[in-house]
Amino acid sequence: MQYMILRRADHTSEAAGFPSAELKAAVPQAKWLQSSASALRMKRSEGKWNFSEGPFDDVAVAGFTMVEAADLKGAETLARTWPVADAEGSAVLEVREAGCPGGCVGFDTGAAPQKTGYAILLRSDSVSETDLAPPAEVIDIMNRANRAAIDAGTAISGEGLKSTAKGSRVKFNAGKSMVVDGPFAEVKELIAGYWLIDVNSLDEAIAWVKSYPYPNVGTMEVELRKVAR
């Protein structure tokens, strides 16, 4: 099974110099994000988009990586091996089962951004935390949109996340770790999935966000974060 380990944001990750060269080398497959100072949130309500510029107090993610594990406990064991350079502080990792309800196909081309990489973080809401599966025709439309973006060289990777009822957190303090089982109440500080795209500009990233056929046709919010090089 696939799990995502998300390094939750905090004052360390929001400061200049994160991630360190040592941390990048220790988790080379991770996708690290620039601080929320350069982030943009886009909220759609009643068909209209509103924008908010960072920095944000409730930024959820500093970086993430995918791992293979037999079950949640196995993924937690992997999370407990998080690099000492980061874990000696008070880092918190979120362990989430990958896969969106209904079977939207996750993907990872293995490519690195050649222009400007943006992570599009789909922020959670009360609906996403119920693991409610969209209609099959909606999933088909999403899968086709993902495939078209891959073929165009725009989409690098993307994956949905199941609710936090199927996840946990690994908290570090002075190098020691403890596990806290989900679900978690602070829905607005969670994400329900992501895409990583490679575009020429922020305007292109915004246009891609607006054009995507999201399963939620009502109010929804995404966070645009630049990928750290």
KEKE-3310 file (N, C-alpha, C; in steps of 0.2 Angstrom, whole numbers, plus 5000, padded with zeros to 4 digits):
npx = (5004:5002:5008:5007:5019:5019:5027:5023:5021:5030:5037:5051:5051:5046:5055:5070:5081:5076:5072:5086:5102:5107:5095:5088:5096:5095:5082:5079:5069:5059:5047:5049:5043:5043:5042:5027:5026:5027:5016:5000:4982:4968:4951:4936:4919:4902:4905:4914:4931:4941:4956:4970:4985:5000:5011:5004:4996:4991:4997:4999:5008:5025:5033:5033:5033:5031:5028:5030:5021:5016:5005:4997:5004:5016:5020:5021:5032:5042:5041:5046:5059:5063:5075:5088:5092:5081:5072:5076:5072:5056:5048:5033:5025:5014:5005:4997:4985:4986:4977:4962:4945:4934:4942:4951:4965:4981:4997:5015:5027:5040:5048:5057:5054:5056:5054:5045:5041:5025:5016:5000:4989:4976:4964:4957:4940:4924:4918:4927:4933:4925:4927:4919:4914:4915:4904:4905:4907:4912:4925:4931:4932:4941:4952:4955:4958:4970:4978:4979:4986:4998:5002:5004:5015:5014:5009:5017:5016:5003:4990:4977:4971:4966:4954:4959:4955:4960:4973:4988:4999:5016:5025:5039:5051:5065:5072:5065:5051:5033:5017:5001:4985:4973:4956:4958:4954:4956:4951:4953:4967:4972:4976:4968:4973:4985:4993:5007:5014:5022:5026:5027:5024:5017:5004:5001:5000:4989:4979:4978:4974:4961:4955:4954:4944:4937:4931:4922:4909:4905:4909:4927:4944:4961:4979:4993:5009:5026:5039:5053:5070)
npy = (4994:5012:5026:5043:5053:5067:5081:5092:5109:5122:5134:5132:5126:5137:5146:5155:5145:5132:5117:5110:5107:5094:5088:5087:5078:5067:5063:5061:5059:5066:5080:5096:5111:5129:5142:5148:5162:5165:5159:5156:5157:5150:5151:5144:5149:5148:5148:5158:5164:5168:5176:5174:5180:5174:5177:5162:5158:5146:5136:5120:5111:5107:5099:5083:5065:5050:5033:5015:5003:4989:4991:5004:5004:5000:5010:5020:5016:5018:5032:5035:5034:5046:5059:5063:5076:5084:5079:5080:5092:5098:5092:5087:5074:5069:5054:5047:5037:5034:5038:5042:5043:5033:5030:5038:5039:5040:5047:5048:5054:5055:5065:5080:5097:5108:5121:5131:5124:5120:5116:5110:5111:5103:5108:5101:5097:5096:5086:5079:5073:5062:5052:5051:5044:5051:5052:5039:5044:5057:5054:5048:5059:5067:5058:5058:5072:5072:5064:5071:5082:5076:5071:5083:5088:5096:5091:5083:5075:5068:5065:5058:5059:5048:5050:5057:5048:5036:5038:5044:5053:5056:5062:5071:5074:5081:5071:5059:5049:5049:5041:5047:5043:5045:5050:5068:5084:5097:5101:5111:5113:5103:5092:5086:5080:5082:5090:5091:5103:5109:5124:5140:5151:5160:5164:5155:5144:5147:5148:5134:5128:5134:5128:5114:5099:5098:5086:5091:5102:5113:5124:5126:5125:5128:5128:5136:5132:5136:5125:5120:5122)
npz = (5000:4997:5006:5011:5019:5027:5031:5043:5043:5052:5064:5061:5048:5041:5041:5034:5024:5026:5017:5025:5017:5022:5026:5014:5007:5015:5013:4998:4989:4993:4991:4993:4999:4997:5009:5016:5013:5000:4995:4988:4991:4984:4984:4979:4978:4975:4961:4960:4961:4974:4981:4992:4999:5005:5020:5029:5044:5047:5039:5032:5027:5024:5017:5008:5006:4997:5002:5003:5011:5021:5029:5040:5052:5048:5039:5049:5056:5047:5046:5059:5057:5053:5047:5059:5059:5058:5066:5079:5084:5085:5076:5067:5059:5047:5044:5030:5022:5005:4990:4982:4987:4977:4967:4959:4949:4955:4951:4946:4937:4939:4935:4936:4940:4927:4923:4932:4947:4955:4969:4971:4983:4989:5000:5015:5019:5028:5020:5013:5023:5026:5017:5006:4991:4974:4960:4947:4934:4937:4942:4931:4922:4929:4929:4915:4914:4921:4914:4902:4906:4910:4897:4891:4897:4908:4921:4934:4945:4956:4968:4978:4995:5008:5022:5038:5048:5044:5046:5055:5067:5069:5081:5086:5099:5105:5098:5101:5098:5096:5093:5087:5085:5071:5069:5065:5072:5067:5053:5043:5043:5036:5021:5007:4995:4982:4968:4957:4947:4932:4926:4917:4924:4938:4934:4925:4933:4941:4931:4927:4939:4940:4929:4932:4934:4947:4960:4969:4968:4974:4987:4989:4992:4987:4989:4983:4981:4979:4973:4982:4977)
capx = (5000:5005:5006:5011:5022:5019:5031:5019:5024:5030:5042:5057:5050:5044:5061:5074:5086:5073:5075:5094:5105:5107:5088:5087:5100:5093:5075:5080:5063:5054:5045:5050:5040:5045:5038:5020:5027:5026:5010:4993:4976:4962:4945:4930:4913:4897:4907:4919:4937:4944:4963:4973:4992:5004:5011:4998:4997:4988:5000:4999:5013:5032:5035:5030:5036:5027:5032:5027:5021:5010:4999:4998:5009:5023:5021:5023:5038:5046:5041:5050:5066:5065:5082:5089:5093:5075:5068:5079:5068:5049:5044:5027:5024:5007:5005:4991:4984:4985:4971:4956:4939:4931:4947:4955:4972:4987:5003:5021:5031:5047:5052:5059:5052:5061:5052:5043:5036:5021:5012:4993:4987:4968:4963:4952:4934:4920:4916:4933:4935:4920:4929:4913:4916:4912:4901:4911:4908:4917:4932:4933:4934:4947:4958:4956:4961:4976:4982:4980:4991:5004:5004:5006:5021:5012:5008:5022:5013:4997:4988:4972:4973:4960:4953:4963:4953:4964:4980:4991:5004:5022:5028:5046:5053:5072:5074:5061:5044:5027:5012:4995:4980:4968:4956:4960:4948:4957:4950:4956:4974:4973:4975:4965:4977:4989:4996:5013:5014:5028:5023:5031:5023:5011:4998:4999:4998:4982:4974:4978:4969:4954:4952:4953:4937:4937:4925:4918:4907:4903:4915:4933:4950:4968:4985:4998:5016:5032:5043:5060:5075)
capy = (5000:5018:5031:5049:5056:5074:5085:5098:5116:5125:5140:5130:5126:5143:5151:5154:5139:5126:5112:5110:5102:5088:5085:5085:5073:5062:5061:5064:5058:5071:5086:5101:5117:5135:5144:5151:5169:5165:5155:5159:5152:5151:5148:5145:5149:5150:5149:5164:5163:5173:5175:5177:5180:5172:5170:5160:5155:5139:5132:5113:5106:5109:5094:5076:5060:5043:5027:5009:4999:4984:4994:5010:5003:4999:5017:5024:5014:5022:5039:5036:5035:5053:5062:5066:5084:5088:5076:5082:5098:5096:5090:5083:5070:5066:5048:5047:5032:5037:5036:5046:5039:5032:5027:5042:5036:5044:5046:5051:5053:5054:5071:5086:5103:5111:5128:5133:5119:5122:5111:5113:5107:5103:5108:5097:5100:5091:5081:5075:5069:5057:5048:5050:5043:5055:5047:5036:5049:5062:5051:5047:5066:5068:5054:5061:5078:5071:5061:5076:5086:5073:5071:5090:5090:5100:5088:5079:5070:5069:5059:5059:5056:5046:5054:5056:5042:5031:5040:5045:5058:5055:5068:5071:5079:5079:5065:5054:5050:5046:5041:5049:5040:5050:5056:5074:5088:5103:5100:5117:5112:5096:5092:5080:5078:5087:5090:5095:5105:5113:5129:5145:5157:5159:5165:5148:5139:5149:5145:5127:5127:5136:5124:5107:5097:5095:5082:5095:5107:5118:5128:5122:5129:5126:5132:5136:5133:5135:5119:5122:5119)
capz = (5000:4997:5011:5011:5025:5026:5036:5044:5044:5059:5063:5058:5041:5038:5041:5028:5025:5026:5021:5024:5012:5025:5026:5007:5005:5019:5010:4992:4985:4995:4988:4998:4997:4999:5014:5014:5012:4993:4994:4986:4992:4980:4986:4975:4981:4970:4955:4959:4964:4978:4982:4998:4998:5011:5023:5033:5051:5047:5033:5034:5024:5022:5012:5008:5002:4996:5004:5002:5017:5021:5033:5043:5057:5044:5037:5055:5057:5042:5048:5065:5055:5050:5049:5065:5059:5058:5072:5086:5086:5087:5070:5067:5053:5046:5040:5027:5016:4998:4986:4983:4986:4970:4962:4954:4948:4957:4946:4947:4931:4941:4932:4940:4937:4922:4923:4939:4950:4960:4972:4972:4989:4990:5007:5017:5022:5031:5015:5011:5029:5026:5012:5001:4984:4969:4955:4943:4929:4939:4942:4924:4920:4933:4926:4909:4914:4923:4908:4897:4909:4909:4890:4889:4901:4914:4927:4936:4950:4959:4972:4983:5002:5012:5028:5044:5052:5042:5047:5061:5067:5073:5084:5088:5104:5107:5095:5103:5094:5099:5088:5089:5080:5069:5065:5068:5072:5064:5046:5039:5043:5033:5014:5004:4989:4979:4961:4956:4940:4930:4922:4916:4928:4943:4931:4922:4938:4943:4926:4928:4945:4938:4924:4934:4935:4954:4962:4973:4963:4978:4990:4989:4993:4986:4991:4978:4984:4975:4975:4984:4973)
cpx = (5004:5003:5010:5013:5023:5023:5027:5023:5024:5035:5048:5056:5048:5050:5065:5079:5083:5071:5083:5096:5106:5100:5086:5090:5098:5086:5075:5074:5058:5053:5045:5047:5043:5040:5031:5021:5026:5020:5004:4988:4971:4956:4939:4923:4907:4900:4913:4925:4939:4951:4965:4981:4995:5008:5005:5000:4995:4991:5001:5005:5020:5035:5032:5034:5031:5031:5027:5027:5015:5004:5001:5004:5016:5025:5024:5030:5043:5046:5045:5057:5068:5071:5082:5090:5087:5071:5070:5075:5061:5045:5038:5026:5017:5008:4998:4990:4983:4979:4965:4950:4936:4936:4951:4962:4977:4993:5009:5025:5038:5051:5053:5056:5057:5060:5051:5039:5032:5017:5005:4990:4979:4967:4957:4946:4930:4918:4921:4935:4930:4922:4923:4916:4912:4909:4906:4912:4913:4924:4935:4935:4940:4953:4960:4960:4969:4981:4983:4986:4998:5007:5007:5013:5020:5012:5013:5020:5007:4994:4982:4974:4966:4960:4958:4961:4957:4972:4982:4996:5010:5025:5035:5047:5060:5074:5070:5054:5039:5021:5005:4990:4975:4961:4957:4955:4950:4957:4954:4963:4976:4973:4972:4968:4981:4990:5002:5014:5020:5026:5028:5030:5017:5004:4996:4997:4990:4977:4973:4973:4962:4951:4951:4946:4937:4931:4920:4916:4905:4909:4921:4939:4957:4973:4990:5005:5021:5036:5050:5065:5080)
cpy = (5006:5023:5037:5051:5063:5077:5091:5104:5118:5131:5138:5129:5132:5148:5150:5148:5133:5124:5113:5106:5095:5084:5083:5079:5066:5059:5064:5063:5063:5077:5091:5108:5124:5138:5148:5159:5170:5161:5159:5154:5155:5147:5150:5144:5152:5152:5154:5162:5169:5171:5178:5175:5178:5178:5169:5157:5148:5135:5125:5109:5110:5105:5087:5071:5054:5038:5021:5005:4994:4987:5001:5009:5003:5006:5021:5022:5017:5029:5040:5036:5041:5056:5065:5074:5087:5085:5078:5089:5095:5095:5086:5080:5068:5060:5047:5041:5036:5034:5040:5041:5038:5030:5031:5040:5041:5042:5050:5050:5053:5060:5076:5092:5106:5119:5131:5128:5122:5116:5114:5108:5108:5103:5105:5101:5094:5085:5076:5070:5063:5051:5046:5050:5047:5050:5045:5041:5055:5060:5050:5054:5068:5064:5056:5067:5077:5068:5066:5081:5083:5073:5078:5092:5094:5097:5083:5073:5072:5063:5062:5056:5054:5050:5052:5050:5036:5033:5041:5051:5055:5061:5067:5076:5077:5072:5059:5055:5046:5046:5043:5047:5046:5047:5063:5080:5095:5102:5105:5117:5106:5097:5086:5077:5083:5085:5093:5096:5109:5118:5135:5151:5156:5160:5159:5143:5141:5147:5138:5125:5129:5131:5116:5105:5094:5091:5086:5101:5113:5122:5124:5127:5125:5131:5131:5137:5132:5129:5122:5119:5116)
cpz = (5000:5003:5009:5018:5023:5032:5037:5045:5051:5058:5060:5050:5037:5038:5035:5030:5025:5019:5020:5019:5015:5025:5019:5005:5009:5016:5003:4987:4987:4991:4993:4995:5000:5005:5012:5012:5004:4991:4992:4988:4987:4982:4981:4979:4976:4964:4954:4963:4968:4980:4988:4997:5005:5014:5027:5039:5051:5041:5036:5032:5022:5017:5013:5004:5002:4999:5003:5009:5017:5025:5036:5048:5053:5042:5043:5057:5053:5044:5054:5063:5052:5052:5055:5065:5059:5065:5079:5088:5088:5081:5071:5060:5053:5042:5037:5022:5010:4995:4987:4983:4979:4965:4957:4954:4950:4952:4948:4941:4933:4938:4937:4937:4933:4922:4930:4942:4955:4962:4973:4977:4990:4997:5009:5019:5025:5027:5014:5017:5030:5021:5007:4994:4979:4964:4950:4937:4930:4939:4935:4921:4923:4930:4919:4909:4917:4918:4903:4899:4909:4902:4888:4893:4907:4921:4928:4941:4953:4963:4977:4990:5005:5019:5033:5048:5050:5042:5054:5061:5071:5075:5087:5094:5106:5104:5097:5100:5098:5093:5091:5083:5078:5071:5069:5067:5067:5056:5042:5039:5039:5025:5012:4998:4987:4971:4961:4949:4939:4925:4921:4921:4933:4939:4927:4927:4940:4937:4926:4934:4943:4933:4926:4936:4942:4956:4966:4969:4967:4981:4991:4989:4991:4988:4986:4982:4979:4978:4977:4979:4977)
residu = (MET:GLN:TYR:MET:ILE:LEU:ARG:ARG:ALA:ASP:HIS:THR:SER:GLU:ALA:ALA:GLY:PHE:PRO:SER:ALA:GLU:LEU:LYS:ALA:ALA:VAL:PRO:GLN:ALA:LYS:TRP:LEU:GLN:SER:SER:ALA:SER:ALA:LEU:ARG:MET:LYS:ARG:SER:GLU:GLY:LYS:TRP:ASN:PHE:SER:GLU:GLY:PRO:PHE:ASP:ASP:VAL:ALA:VAL:ALA:GLY:PHE:THR:MET:VAL:GLU:ALA:ALA:ASP:LEU:LYS:GLY:ALA:GLU:THR:LEU:ALA:ARG:THR:TRP:PRO:VAL:ALA:ASP:ALA:GLU:GLY:SER:ALA:VAL:LEU:GLU:VAL:ARG:GLU:ALA:GLY:CYS:PRO:GLY:GLY:CYS:VAL:GLY:PHE:ASP:THR:GLY:ALA:ALA:PRO:GLN:LYS:THR:GLY:TYR:ALA:ILE:LEU:LEU:ARG:SER:ASP:SER:VAL:SER:GLU:THR:ASP:LEU:ALA:PRO:PRO:ALA:GLU:VAL:ILE:ASP:ILE:MET:ASN:ARG:ALA:ASN:ARG:ALA:ALA:ILE:ASP:ALA:GLY:THR:ALA:ILE:SER:GLY:GLU:GLY:LEU:LYS:SER:THR:ALA:LYS:GLY:SER:ARG:VAL:LYS:PHE:ASN:ALA:GLY:LYS:SER:MET:VAL:VAL:ASP:GLY:PRO:PHE:ALA:GLU:VAL:LYS:GLU:LEU:ILE:ALA:GLY:TYR:TRP:LEU:ILE:ASP:VAL:ASN:SER:LEU:ASP:GLU:ALA:ILE:ALA:TRP:VAL:LYS:SER:TYR:PRO:TYR:PRO:ASN:VAL:GLY:THR:MET:GLU:VAL:GLU:LEU:ARG:LYS:VAL:ALA:ARG)
# end
